[in-house]
Amino acid sequence: MPLTSPEWAILIQLLTHQGIPQSCSQLEKSLYGWQEEIESNAIEVHISNLRKKLGARFIRTVRNIGYVNGERMMSASIRQRLVLLVLASIVLIWGIALISSYRQASREVGEWEEARLAELAQILALLDQRNLNTHCQCAHRRP
């Protein structure tokens, strides 16, 4: 089960501040920056989705403060899920980059081949013209 961009941002914020409760405003700032307005319960919705995906004990609520990573309480199966999610994301990003590079290289090779074929056609046309001129000159010289 893949994580959305907002879920990744919240997860990274919680993991980089291990054991330090993060308020909703801190999570909003890491998630949206200062420019965007958000709905009042957006953080709660994302936290709820993270708990469904990673396990309820992964994120603890600190009453009247915010949320904290409950990593100490995390079971081995949740750790495995998290590692698999991270690895799957890395493989997905790598695959997308590889496909993009392949497409770009294919376009460049195709353009290069077209240019070489056009040059070859010009060379062949010049050779044909020279052969025709040489043939005509030789025909006029013979008695």
LINVEN-V982242 format. One record per residue. N is the residue number from 0. PSI is psi in radians with two decimals (* if undefined). Layout:
# LINVEN-V982242
n: (N/N)
psi: (PSI/PSI)
This chain:
# LINVEN-V982242
n: (0/1/2/3/4/5/6/7/8/9/10/11/12/13/14/15/16/17/18/19/20/21/22/23/24/25/26/27/28/29/30/31/32/33/34/35/36/37/38/39/40/41/42/43/44/45/46/47/48/49/50/51/52/53/54/55/56/57/58/59/60/61/62/63/64/65/66/67/68/69/70/71/72/73/74/75/76/77/78/79/80/81/82/83/84/85/86/87/88/89/90/91/92/93/94/95/96/97/98/99/100/101/102/103/104/105/106/107/108/109/110/111/112/113/114/115/116/117/118/119/120/121/122/123/124/125/126/127/128/129/130/131/132/133/134/135/136/137/138/139/140/141/142)
psi: (1.91/2.68/2.57/2.93/-0.81/-0.64/-0.72/-0.76/-0.77/-0.78/-0.78/-0.74/-0.77/-0.70/-0.59/-0.31/0.90/2.16/-0.08/2.05/2.39/2.18/2.88/-0.65/-0.63/-0.73/-0.69/-0.75/-0.74/-0.48/-0.78/-0.24/-2.80/-0.34/-0.65/2.49/2.58/2.88/2.69/-0.50/0.31/-0.79/-0.76/-0.68/-0.77/-0.70/-0.75/-0.76/-0.69/-0.71/-0.64/-0.68/-0.62/-0.20/2.50/-0.51/-0.10/-0.62/2.15/2.55/2.25/1.90/2.29/0.18/-1.01/-2.33/2.65/2.63/2.19/0.72/-0.61/-0.47/-0.01/2.29/2.93/-0.64/-0.62/-0.71/-0.75/-0.74/-0.77/-0.78/-0.75/-0.68/-0.77/-0.81/-0.73/-0.69/-0.72/-0.78/-0.72/-0.83/-0.74/-0.76/-0.75/-0.76/-0.71/-0.80/-0.75/-0.76/-0.73/-0.78/-0.76/-0.77/-0.70/-0.74/-0.77/-0.73/-0.76/-0.74/-0.71/-0.79/-0.74/-0.75/-0.75/-0.69/-0.68/-0.73/-0.74/-0.70/-0.69/-0.74/-0.77/-0.67/-0.72/-0.73/-0.76/-0.73/-0.73/-0.76/-0.71/-0.78/-0.75/-0.75/-0.73/-0.71/-0.69/-0.65/-0.59/-0.47/-0.52/2.45/*)
